[in-house]
Amino acid sequence: MQSSRFFRVGLAFLAFISLGLPDGLLGVGWPSIRASFGLPLEALGALLLTVMTGYLLSSFSSGWVLRHMGVGTLLTLSCLVAAASLLGYAVAPLWAVMVALGVLAGLGGGAIDAGLNSYAATYHSARTMNWLHACYGIGATLGPLLMTAVLTRGLPWQTAYATVGGGLLLLAGCFALTRTWWQVPTSAAAAEAATPQAPFAATLRLPAAWLGIVLFFCYTGVEAAAGQWSYSLLTQSRGVAEDVAGVWVSVYWGTFTAGRIIFGLIATRFPLRLMLRLCLLLALLGAALISLNLADGLTFAGLALLGLALAPLFPSLIATTPERV
């Protein structure tokens, strides 16, 4: 029984790594993707919009799906959907096809996120939750390195997506074989069903809820912008070599990951509000170093600092949401 618990945790970590990999691939791969389809630089927004749409649909329906399907089956299907989207990217003949597949990518990623967060909240501590979210950063760190390695070897960008898509197929097989291990115990399920649920409309009447929505909107925008656009900024606007730029995008995600790991160790030793305010100030400093473009070294330092400062914000804000609302 203990061995199955460790195996479940390992699979959960791998699944969160798989969530981060596509985000890391896209930022470095975008110049090559747009060149192959003959697109302007800003066309990336269309793909990000469809991915976000799929993710929102998945997030809003996750509660209903989990109650009717179970965590194990949801994880199996979501990995299959995510794999289909990435393998579809690798063979898409038209940009419009790739944009449409973004909905599948969002659906799969959102379902993996919801399923694993539900599992972790039921079975594990807050520290394990921090490690789980750190694994997303590991995937996002490996993604740029993988895409950079593919491109510098003269291989097409599709190779990286096919590789990650194949890995997700294997992960889906693992979830399928272990889907009965992920069931919530009957006692826990009954307790959850007996818990009063706040009406959606009542929640939206809370000013704190809207402030939280705005806060998460701004945070995720900054995180995604730094991850997806830094490579294009460095290579096409500031003359940085492609391999160097790819490494520094990985550094951004690497400090992001390190920050979550470190915060998981020290979270209980410092006041959370003070930590959040300090991280927000450091994020502003990092963003300023990037935007001022004083020197390449300072830009790189700003990118690394921004990743480190953003790292604890999302899990910490998630953890403190009940206190605020």
C-alpha positions in Angstrom: 0.0 0.0 0.0 2.9 2.3 0.9 4.5 1.5 -2.5 1.4 2.4 -4.4 1.2 5.8 -2.5 4.8 6.6 -3.6 4.0 5.6 -7.1 0.9 7.9 -7.1 3.0 10.8 -5.9 5.6 10.1 -8.5 2.9 10.0 -11.3 1.4 13.2 -9.9 4.8 14.9 -10.1 5.4 13.7 -13.6 2.0 14.9 -14.7 2.7 18.4 -13.4 6.1 18.4 -15.2 4.1 17.5 -18.3 1.9 20.6 -17.7 4.9 22.9 -17.7 6.7 21.4 -20.8 4.4 22.8 -23.5 4.6 26.3 -22.0 8.4 26.1 -22.1 8.4 24.8 -25.7 6.2 27.5 -27.1 8.2 30.6 -26.1 11.4 29.3 -27.7 9.7 27.6 -30.6 7.5 30.6 -31.6 10.0 32.3 -34.0 10.4 29.0 -35.9 6.6 28.2 -35.8 5.6 31.6 -37.2 8.3 31.4 -39.9 7.0 28.0 -41.0 3.5 29.3 -41.3 4.4 32.8 -42.5 2.9 34.6 -39.6 3.4 38.0 -37.9 4.9 38.1 -34.5 1.6 38.9 -32.7 -0.2 35.9 -34.2 0.8 33.9 -31.0 -2.1 35.7 -29.3 -4.6 33.6 -31.2 -3.1 30.3 -30.0 -2.9 31.6 -26.4 -6.5 32.6 -26.6 -7.8 29.2 -27.6 -5.6 27.4 -25.0 -7.0 29.8 -22.4 -10.6 29.1 -23.6 -10.1 25.3 -23.2 -8.5 25.8 -19.8 -11.4 27.9 -18.6 -14.0 25.4 -19.8 -12.1 22.6 -18.1 -11.7 24.5 -14.9 -15.4 25.6 -14.6 -16.6 22.0 -15.3 -13.9 20.2 -13.2 -16.1 19.8 -10.1 -19.0 18.2 -11.9 -16.6 16.0 -13.9 -14.7 14.8 -10.8 -18.0 13.9 -9.1 -19.2 11.8 -12.1 -16.0 10.4 -13.4 -13.4 10.1 -10.6 -9.9 11.3 -10.5 -8.2 8.3 -12.1 -10.4 8.3 -15.2 -10.2 12.1 -15.5 -6.4 12.0 -15.4 -6.3 9.2 -18.0 -8.6 11.1 -20.5 -7.0 14.5 -19.9 -3.5 13.1 -20.6 -4.9 11.6 -23.8 -6.5 14.9 -24.8 -3.3 16.8 -24.1 -1.2 14.3 -26.0 -3.6 14.5 -29.0 -3.2 18.3 -29.1 0.7 18.2 -29.0 0.9 15.5 -31.6 -1.6 17.5 -33.6 0.7 20.5 -33.4 3.5 18.3 -34.8 1.5 17.4 -37.9 -0.7 20.5 -38.4 -0.6 21.6 -42.0 -2.2 25.0 -41.4 -1.9 27.6 -38.6 -5.7 27.5 -38.2 -5.5 23.8 -37.4 -2.9 24.5 -34.7 -5.0 27.3 -33.2 -8.0 25.0 -33.1 -6.0 22.3 -31.3 -5.2 24.9 -28.7 -8.7 24.3 -27.2 -7.7 20.6 -26.7 -4.4 21.6 -25.1 -6.3 23.8 -22.6 -8.9 21.2 -21.9 -6.3 18.6 -21.2 -4.0 20.8 -19.1 -6.9 22.2 -17.1 -8.3 18.8 -16.3 -4.9 17.5 -15.2 -4.5 20.5 -13.0 -7.9 20.1 -11.4 -7.6 16.3 -10.9 -4.2 16.4 -9.3 -5.0 19.4 -7.1 -8.1 17.5 -5.9 -6.0 14.4 -5.2 -3.3 16.4 -3.3 -5.8 18.3 -1.2 -7.4 15.0 -0.1 -4.3 12.9 0.6 -1.4 15.2 1.2 -0.1 18.2 3.1 0.4 21.8 2.0 4.1 21.1 1.6 3.4 18.3 -0.9 1.2 20.8 -2.8 4.1 23.2 -3.0 6.3 20.4 -4.4 3.6 19.5 -6.9 3.4 23.1 -8.2 7.2 23.2 -8.3 7.1 20.3 -10.7 5.3 22.6 -13.2 8.3 24.8 -13.1 10.6 21.8 -13.7 8.7 21.1 -16.9 8.7 24.7 -17.9 12.5 24.8 -17.4 13.1 21.6 -19.4 10.8 22.8 -22.3 13.1 25.7 -23.5 16.1 23.4 -23.2 14.4 20.7 -25.3 13.3 23.1 -28.0 16.7 24.8 -28.1 18.4 21.4 -28.4 16.1 20.5 -31.3 16.5 23.7 -33.2 20.3 24.0 -32.7 20.6 20.5 -34.2 18.8 21.6 -37.3 15.7 19.6 -36.5 12.2 21.0 -37.1 10.3 22.5 -34.2 7.6 19.8 -34.6 10.1 17.2 -33.2 9.9 18.7 -29.7 6.1 18.6 -29.7 6.1 15.0 -31.0 8.5 14.0 -28.2 6.4 15.6 -25.4 3.2 14.3 -26.9 4.6 10.7 -27.0 5.6 11.1 -23.3 2.0 12.2 -22.4 0.7 9.0 -24.2 2.9 6.9 -21.9 1.6 8.9 -18.9 -2.0 8.3 -19.9 -1.3 4.6 -20.0 0.1 4.7 -16.5 -3.0 6.6 -15.2 -5.2 4.1 -17.0 -3.5 1.1 -15.3 -3.7 2.8 -11.9 -7.1 4.6 -12.1 -8.6 2.7 -9.2 -5.8 3.9 -6.9 -7.0 7.5 -7.2 -10.5 7.1 -5.8 -11.5 9.3 -2.9 -12.5 7.1 0.1 -16.2 6.7 0.6 -16.1 8.5 4.0 -14.3 11.5 2.5 -16.7 11.7 -0.5 -19.7 11.6 1.9 -18.2 14.4 4.0 -17.5 16.5 0.9 -21.1 16.0 -0.3 -22.4 17.1 3.1 -20.4 20.3 3.1 -22.5 23.4 2.2 -21.5 25.0 -1.1 -21.5 28.7 -1.5 -23.7 29.9 -4.4 -21.7 31.2 -7.4 -23.7 34.4 -7.5 -23.2 35.1 -3.8 -19.4 34.6 -4.2 -19.3 37.2 -7.1 -21.1 39.7 -4.9 -18.0 39.8 -2.6 -15.6 42.7 -3.3 -12.7 40.5 -2.1 -13.6 37.9 -4.8 -13.3 40.5 -7.6 -10.1 41.8 -6.2 -8.8 38.2 -6.2 -9.9 37.8 -9.8 -8.0 40.9 -10.8 -4.9 39.9 -8.9 -4.8 36.4 -10.5 -5.4 38.0 -13.9 -2.4 40.3 -13.5 -0.2 37.6 -12.0 -0.8 35.0 -14.7 -0.4 37.7 -17.4 3.1 38.6 -16.1 4.2 35.0 -15.6 3.0 34.0 -19.1 4.3 37.1 -20.8 7.8 36.5 -19.4 7.8 32.8 -20.3 6.4 33.2 -23.8 7.8 36.4 -25.1 11.3 36.7 -23.6 12.9 34.6 -26.3 11.4 36.7 -29.1 12.4 39.9 -27.3 16.0 38.8 -26.8 16.6 37.3 -30.2 14.5 39.6 -32.5 14.8 42.9 -30.7 18.0 42.8 -28.7 20.3 40.7 -30.9 21.0 37.9 -28.4 22.1 34.6 -30.0 19.4 32.0 -30.2 21.2 29.4 -28.0 22.0 32.0 -25.3 18.4 33.3 -25.3 17.0 29.8 -25.0 19.2 29.1 -22.0 18.1 32.3 -20.3 14.4 31.6 -20.8 15.2 28.2 -19.1 16.9 30.2 -16.3 13.7 32.2 -15.8 11.8 29.0 -15.3 14.6 27.5 -13.3 14.6 30.3 -10.7 10.8 30.1 -10.8 11.1 26.4 -9.8 13.8 27.0 -7.2 11.7 29.7 -5.6 8.7 27.3 -5.2 11.0 24.7 -3.7 12.7 27.1 -1.3 9.3 28.7 -0.3 8.0 25.2 0.5 10.8 24.8 3.0 10.6 28.3 4.7 6.9 29.1 4.3 6.1 28.5 8.0 9.0 30.5 9.3 8.1 34.0 8.0 4.9 36.0 8.0 3.1 35.2 4.7 1.9 38.8 4.0 5.4 40.1 4.4 6.8 37.4 2.1 4.1 38.3 -0.6 4.9 42.0 -0.4 8.6 41.4 -0.7 8.1 39.1 -3.7 5.9 41.7 -5.4 8.6 44.4 -5.0 11.3 42.1 -6.3 9.1 41.2 -9.3 8.8 44.9 -10.1 12.6 45.3 -9.9 13.1 42.3 -12.2 10.6 43.7 -14.7 12.3 47.1 -14.6 15.7 45.6 -15.3 14.2 43.8 -18.4 12.4 46.8 -19.8 15.1 49.4 -19.3 17.6 47.3 -21.4 20.7 48.8 -19.8 22.9 45.8 -20.6 22.4 42.2 -21.6 23.8 41.1 -18.2 21.3 43.2 -16.3 18.4 42.0 -18.6 19.4 38.4 -17.8 19.6 39.2 -14.1 16.1 40.8 -14.3 14.7 37.7 -16.0 16.1 35.4 -13.3 15.0 37.7 -10.5 11.5 37.9 -12.0 11.2 34.1 -12.0 12.3 33.9 -8.4 10.0 36.6 -7.2 6.9 35.2 -9.0 7.5 31.7 -7.8 5.6 31.7 -4.5 2.8 34.1 -5.4 0.4 31.7 -7.1 0.4 28.8 -4.5 0.4 31.4 -1.6 -2.5 33.3 -3.0 -4.4 30.1 -3.6 -3.7 29.1 0.0 -4.9 32.4 1.4 -8.0 32.8 -0.7 -10.4 31.3 1.9 -9.0 33.8 4.4 -9.7 36.7 2.1 -13.2 35.7 0.9 
